[in-house]
Amino acid sequence: MSAARLTIFARWPEAGRAKTRLIPALGAEGAAALYRRLLEHTLREARASGLPLELRVTGGEPARFHDWLGGDLAVVDQGEGDLGARMARAAAPAILIGSDCPDCDAAMLRRAATALERAPAVVGPASDGGYYLLGMTRPMPFLFHEMAWSTEAVLAETLRRFGLQGISPAMLPELGDIDTPADLARFPRFAQ
């Protein structure tokens, strides 16, 4: 398996700031509670994968994340900027994920790490036109600048940019994620 570090991007589950597109369906407290469950689930799967792990956080001091999720974690502040700027700071080799794809389990994470042994990059496409996972063997800043994040164009634009660089990423299976009220029906165990 590759030496890639699994980097989870996380935010403090503050009501009104976490999973904001779900507030109309769940309310601010409900959306924050859902986010807490999703991040805890993601962290369980990440630990089970056996990959080196790092949590990159925003919206709360790293110590608060340690208190909540365990002091054994490497916790780093994401820093300033849009999502792309924050993702670009993760040191390669790395596998980057969020916490909104419940089906991205330990086996899928190990599969991504194995893919990086034979390809310079790996992508896990999300059913909404984005991606749930991005892995790189080396820094690839061209993937992160001037991207229309949180749109259905992210995956297509990412693949286009890989093509312009002559890079053929390994592709994982498409999975669904939880971003909008319509997504909740596919993941009832998290929607409670």
C-alpha positions in Angstrom: 0.0 0.0 0.0 1.2 3.5 -0.7 2.6 5.9 1.9 -0.1 8.4 1.3 -1.6 10.1 4.4 -5.3 10.1 4.7 -6.4 13.7 5.3 -9.9 14.4 6.4 -11.2 17.9 6.0 -13.5 18.8 8.9 -15.3 21.7 10.5 -16.5 22.2 14.0 -20.2 21.1 14.1 -21.6 24.5 15.0 -25.4 25.0 14.5 -25.9 27.3 11.5 -22.4 26.7 10.1 -22.3 22.9 9.5 -24.2 21.3 6.6 -26.0 24.6 5.9 -27.8 23.3 2.8 -29.6 20.8 5.0 -30.9 23.4 7.5 -34.2 23.8 5.6 -34.9 20.0 6.2 -33.3 19.5 9.6 -33.0 22.9 11.2 -29.7 24.3 12.3 -29.3 22.0 15.3 -30.3 18.9 13.3 -27.9 19.7 10.5 -25.1 20.1 13.0 -26.0 16.8 14.7 -26.0 15.1 11.3 -22.6 16.5 10.6 -21.3 15.2 14.0 -22.6 11.7 13.1 -21.0 11.8 9.6 -17.6 12.9 10.9 -17.6 10.3 13.6 -18.5 7.6 11.1 -15.8 8.9 8.7 -13.2 8.8 11.4 -14.1 5.2 12.4 -13.7 4.1 8.8 -10.4 6.1 8.5 -9.0 4.5 11.6 -10.1 1.0 10.4 -8.3 1.6 7.1 -4.9 1.5 8.8 -3.7 4.5 6.8 -1.7 7.3 8.4 -4.3 9.9 9.4 -4.5 13.6 9.7 -7.5 15.8 10.5 -7.5 19.3 8.9 -10.0 21.5 10.8 -11.7 24.8 10.6 -14.3 26.5 12.9 -12.7 25.4 16.1 -9.4 25.1 17.9 -7.5 21.8 17.3 -7.7 21.1 21.0 -11.5 21.0 20.8 -11.3 18.4 18.1 -8.9 16.4 20.2 -11.3 16.5 23.2 -14.1 15.4 21.0 -12.5 12.8 18.7 -9.4 11.6 20.6 -6.0 13.0 21.4 -4.3 10.3 19.2 -5.2 12.3 16.0 -2.9 14.6 14.2 -5.0 17.8 14.0 -4.0 20.7 11.9 -5.8 24.0 11.2 -6.9 24.3 7.6 -5.8 27.9 7.3 -7.4 30.7 5.3 -8.8 30.7 1.7 -11.4 28.8 -0.3 -11.7 25.1 -0.3 -9.1 24.8 -3.0 -6.5 26.8 -1.2 -7.1 24.8 2.0 -6.8 21.5 0.0 -3.7 22.6 -1.8 -1.9 22.9 1.6 -2.1 19.2 2.3 1.3 17.6 1.7 1.4 14.9 -0.9 1.4 12.0 -1.1 -2.1 12.4 0.3 -5.7 11.1 0.0 -8.1 13.9 0.7 -11.7 13.3 1.9 -14.5 15.1 3.6 -17.1 13.5 5.8 -20.3 13.6 3.6 -19.9 10.3 1.8 -20.9 7.5 4.3 -20.2 4.7 1.8 -16.5 5.7 1.5 -15.5 3.0 3.9 -12.2 1.5 5.1 -12.0 -0.8 2.2 -12.5 2.0 -0.3 -9.8 4.1 1.4 -7.4 1.2 1.2 -8.3 0.7 -2.5 -7.5 4.4 -3.1 -4.1 4.0 -1.4 -3.4 0.9 -3.5 -4.3 2.8 -6.7 -1.7 5.4 -5.9 1.0 2.7 -6.2 0.3 2.5 -9.9 -1.2 5.9 -10.8 -0.1 9.5 -10.0 -3.6 10.3 -8.8 -6.9 8.7 -7.8 -10.5 10.2 -7.9 -13.6 9.0 -6.2 -16.5 10.5 -8.2 -19.6 11.6 -6.3 -23.1 11.2 -7.9 -23.6 15.0 -7.6 -20.9 15.8 -10.1 -18.2 16.4 -7.5 -15.8 13.9 -5.9 -15.7 12.3 -2.5 -12.0 11.5 -2.6 -8.9 12.9 -4.3 -5.5 11.2 -4.0 -2.1 12.5 -5.3 1.4 11.2 -5.2 2.8 14.7 -5.6 1.6 18.3 -5.3 -0.9 19.2 -8.0 -1.8 22.8 -7.4 -3.4 23.1 -10.8 -6.4 21.1 -9.4 -7.3 23.7 -6.8 -7.1 27.2 -8.2 -10.2 29.0 -9.5 -12.5 26.0 -9.2 -16.3 26.4 -8.9 -16.5 24.4 -5.6 -19.8 22.8 -4.5 -21.1 22.6 -8.1 -21.9 19.7 -10.4 -19.0 20.8 -12.6 -16.2 20.0 -10.2 -15.5 16.4 -11.3 -15.6 17.2 -15.0 -13.3 20.2 -14.5 -10.9 18.2 -12.4 -10.7 15.5 -15.0 -10.2 18.1 -17.7 -7.3 19.6 -15.7 -5.7 16.2 -15.3 -6.0 15.7 -19.1 -4.3 19.0 -19.8 -1.3 17.8 -17.6 -1.2 14.4 -19.3 -2.3 12.6 -16.1 -4.6 9.7 -16.2 -6.0 9.2 -12.6 -7.2 5.9 -11.3 -11.0 6.0 -10.9 -12.9 4.6 -7.9 -16.6 3.7 -8.1 -19.1 6.5 -8.0 -20.7 7.0 -4.6 -23.5 9.3 -3.2 -22.9 11.9 -0.6 -25.1 13.9 1.7 -25.3 17.6 0.8 -28.9 18.4 0.2 -32.3 17.4 1.7 -32.9 15.1 -1.3 -29.8 13.1 -0.4 -31.1 12.2 3.0 -33.5 9.6 1.6 -30.5 7.5 0.3 -28.9 7.4 3.8 -31.8 7.0 6.3 -29.4 5.7 9.0 -27.8 9.2 9.2 -31.0 11.3 8.7 -32.4 10.5 12.2 
